[in-house]
Amino acid sequence: MKNSQRSGVSSSGFWSGIHPGMGLASKGMIIAFVVFTVLNVEFAGNIYASIRAWIESTLNWYYILILSLIFFTCVYLMCSRFGSVRLGADDSRPEFSNFSWFAMLFSAGVGIGILFFGVAEPMFYFDTTQPWGYPNNPFADHAGAIAMNEQRALHAMRVTYFHWGFHAWSVYVIVGLCLAYFGFRKKLPFTLRSALYPVIGERIYGPIGHAVDLLAVFGTVFGVATSLGLGVQQMAAGLNHLLGIDPGLTTQLVLILVISLIATVSAVSGVGNGIRIISEWNIWLSIVLLAFFLFGGPFQWLMGFFFTSFGDYLWNFIPMGLQTFNAPGDSAWQGGWTIFYWGWWISWAPFVGMFIARISRGRTIREFMLGVMLVPTTISFFWLCMFGGSAMWMEMNSPAGIGGAGILDLVRGWDLPSALYGTIAQVTSFQWLNTAMAALATLLLATWFITSSDSGTLVITTMVSMGNDEPPRKFRIIWGLGEGVVAAALLAAGGLKALQTASIAAALPVSVILILMTYGLVRSLAEDSSATPIAKKARRAKA
C-alpha cells in the first residue's frame, strides 16, 4: 500500500500541488460536455433524455435494490462491533463541535433542495389532477385516499419523506464512511478511488482510479451547476415578488456572478472558516423561518401533523423502498419521481460523501452513522412538514374550497419558484412579516447555495490534487469561478435541464462504484485487525 502517497502530483510550476493529468482531463471533460450541449441543446437533450428514460423504464428494480442494500448495510455497520472504531487514529477526536458538524452536514446535503421543493413536492402528491398523464401519488390512490383531504395530505408527506429520508441519506453515509475510513484510518489518498483499494489494490493509482475520480468531478460540477441554475430562478422569483425586479435571464446571470464570487472566497478561506461560519448562520436563519411557519400558521395542527406523518413514514418506509410498480401509469410515476431521486442522490454521493468525510475525522463509525443518517433527515422532515403541511392546510381550509389558496394552480403550472412565495404570502395577516420572511427565504437560497458551491469546489480540488484536504488556493479560485461559468453558459443556452438529465444518467456507473465500495468496506473491516474495537484489543494484549 502506498502509504499517504499522492502519486503524480506536480511539485513546481503552474500545476504545483495537483495532478497535471487529472487537472487537464477534468477541465477538458467539462468543456467538452458544455460545448456539446450548448451547440445543439435540443439534440444533446434528446440523447440524455433517451438514456435516462431507458434507465428509468428498464432498471427501476436495480436502483430500488441498490438503495435498499445500501440502507441495510448502513444499519448493519451501525449496530455491529465496528461501531466503536474511530475514523482516524485511536486517539483522534472530532475537529468540529456537534453543532458546526450538523450545520455543515445539512447545508451541503439538502439545503437548497428542500427550500426549492419544500412546498411544491408535497402539493404535487396531494393533487389528483394528473397533469403529466400519470397518477400524482399511486401510493395514496392504491390506499383509497383519492379525496384531497387530511388523509391524502398524510400520504403526500409520506412519499415526500421517503424521497428525502433514510434511503437517500444512506448513500451519503456509505460513501462518506468509505472515504473517511480509507483516508483517515488507512492513510490512503483522500479521493474516491481509495475506497476501491480492497477490490483493485495498487491499480487505484492508474487509469482506473483516474476514471473513478473524473466521474466524481463530473457529477460534482454539473450537480452544483444545475442546482445553481434552479436556485437563481427561485431567487429571481423572490426578488420579483419583493421588489418587482424582472426575474429574467439578466437578473439570473447577475445572481450567478455574485453567488459564485462569494462561494469562491468561502472555499479559499477553508472549511474551518467560511464554510463553517456560513453553514452555522444557515441554521440560525432557518430556525427563524421555521418558527414563522410554525407559530404564524396553525401551530397545533402542524405539530400533530408532523408527529403523525413522521410515525407513518417510519411504519412504511421499508416496504415503500422495496415497491416496484408494473402498471404503466404507476411505473411512469416511479420513474419520474422515485428513480429520478435515487439517481440524483447517487450522482451527488461522491461530492457530498467526500465533504461529509472531510468534516468527520475523529468520530466513531457509530457516531458518524447516527449523526449523518438521523439528524439531517429529521430536520428535513420537520422542514418539509412545515412548508408542505402549511400549503396543504391553506388549500384544505380555503373559504373558496380546494385550490382557493392558489398554490395548487402554481404547482400544476410547474411554477415551482413561485409556489414557495405564494405560500409565505398567506401564512399570517401581517403582510410586513410575510414580506420579511420572503426576503429571508431568498437570502437562504443564496447562502445555502454558497455552502453547496464552496463545498463542491473543495471536493473537486481535493480530488485533482490526489487527496490534499487543503488544495492550492489558486485552483480553488479557478474551479469556484468555473462552476459559475458552467451554470451561466447552460442557463443562457437553455441547457440546464439537459445537463441535469445527463447527471442522472451518470448515476448508473456511479452505482457500480458504490457496490464495489460497500463490498470493499465490509471486507476490509472484517479482515483488518486495526478495525477491532479498542476494548477487545486490550483484552487480547492482556491474554
Secondary structure, DSSP 4 states (H G I P E B T S, - for coil): --TT--TT---SSTTTTS-HHHHHHHHHHHHHHHHHHHHTHHHHHHHHHHHHHHHHHHSHHHHHHHHHHHHHHHHHHHHSGGGG-BSSSTT---SS-HHHHHHHHHHHHTHHHHHHHTTHHHHHHH--S-TTSS-S-HHHHHTT--SSSHHHHHHHHHHHHHHHSHHHHHHHHHHHHHHHIIIIIS---SSGGGGGHHHHGGGGGSHHHHHHHHHHHHHHHHHHHHHHHHHHHHHHHHHHHHH----SHHHHHHHHHHHHHHHHHHHHH-IIIIIHHHHHHHHHHHHHHHHHHHHHS-HHHHHHHHHHHHHHHHHHHHHHHT----SHHHHHHHIIIIIHHHHHHHHHHHHHHHHHHHT-TT-BHHHHHHHHHHHHHHHHHHHHHHHHHHHHHHHHT-TT-TTTTSHHHHHHTT-HHHHHHHHHTTS-S-HHHHHHHHHHHHHHHHHHHHHHHHHHHHHHHHHHTTS-SS--HHHHHHHHHHHHHHHHHHHHHT-HHHHHHHHHHTHHHHHHHHHHHHHHHHHHHHH-GGGS-HHHHHHHHH-
